[in-house]
């Protein structure tokens, strides 16, 4: 498989949307993390719907992903008084 095919496949399976918010490096990184979280939650929901994961397993997976997202938000300083400029 050529590199071009792999890149196209990745774009299809892992789509990314543009970021339209206020540009700061932490905001951009968090947006990428948020998009990845949403993509993974979608996969987990599909696996649960298809009977490949139990509801409890799906819940635990999503809970873990949310903890990781929350940790990245805290590390990036998103939502703190110092990062919120009006």
C-alpha positions as CSV (number, residue, x, y, z in Angstrom):
1,X,0.0,0.0,0.0
2,X,1.4,3.4,-1.0
3,X,1.8,6.3,1.5
4,X,-0.9,8.2,-0.4
5,X,-3.4,5.4,0.2
6,X,-2.6,5.3,3.9
7,X,-3.0,9.0,4.2
8,X,-6.3,9.0,2.4
9,X,-7.5,6.1,4.6
10,X,-6.5,7.9,7.8
11,X,-8.4,11.1,6.6
12,X,-11.5,8.9,6.1
13,X,-11.3,7.0,9.4
14,X,-10.0,9.9,11.5
15,X,-11.6,13.1,10.1
16,X,-10.5,16.4,11.5
17,X,-12.5,19.6,11.3
18,X,-11.0,23.1,11.2
19,X,-10.7,25.1,14.3
20,X,-12.6,28.3,14.3
21,X,-12.2,29.6,17.8
22,X,-9.7,32.0,19.2
23,X,-6.2,30.8,18.2
24,X,-3.8,30.0,21.0
25,X,-1.6,26.9,21.0
26,X,-3.4,25.4,24.0
27,X,-6.8,26.0,22.4
28,X,-5.6,24.3,19.2
29,X,-4.2,21.3,21.1
30,X,-7.3,20.9,23.2
31,X,-9.5,21.1,20.1
32,X,-7.5,18.2,18.6
33,X,-7.9,16.2,21.8
34,X,-11.6,17.0,21.9
35,X,-12.0,15.8,18.3
36,X,-10.1,12.6,19.1
37,X,-12.3,12.0,22.2
38,X,-15.5,12.4,20.1
39,X,-14.2,10.0,17.4
40,X,-13.3,7.4,20.0
41,X,-16.7,7.7,21.8
42,X,-18.4,7.2,18.4
43,X,-16.4,4.0,17.8
44,X,-17.2,2.7,21.4
45,X,-20.9,3.5,20.9
46,X,-20.9,1.6,17.6
47,X,-19.2,-1.4,19.2
48,X,-21.7,-1.4,22.0
49,X,-24.6,-1.1,19.6
50,X,-23.2,-4.0,17.5
51,X,-22.9,-6.2,20.6
52,X,-19.1,-6.2,20.6
53,X,-18.9,-4.4,23.9
54,X,-21.2,-4.7,26.9
55,X,-22.9,-1.5,28.1
56,X,-20.7,-1.6,31.2
57,X,-17.5,-2.0,29.2
58,X,-18.5,0.9,26.9
59,X,-19.3,3.1,29.9
60,X,-15.9,2.4,31.5
61,X,-14.1,3.1,28.3
62,X,-15.9,6.4,27.8
63,X,-15.3,7.3,31.4
64,X,-11.6,6.7,31.1
65,X,-11.4,8.7,27.9
66,X,-13.3,11.6,29.6
67,X,-10.8,11.5,32.5
68,X,-7.9,11.8,29.9
69,X,-9.7,14.7,28.2
70,X,-10.3,16.5,31.5
71,X,-6.6,16.0,32.5
72,X,-5.4,17.5,29.2
73,X,-7.8,20.5,29.7
74,X,-6.3,21.1,33.1
75,X,-2.7,20.7,31.9
76,X,-3.3,23.1,29.0
77,X,-4.9,25.7,31.4
78,X,-8.2,25.8,29.4
79,X,-11.0,27.4,31.3
80,X,-8.8,28.9,34.0
81,X,-9.0,32.7,34.8
82,X,-5.6,33.3,33.3
83,X,-6.5,31.7,29.9
84,X,-9.9,33.4,29.7
85,X,-9.5,36.8,28.2
86,X,-12.6,38.8,27.5
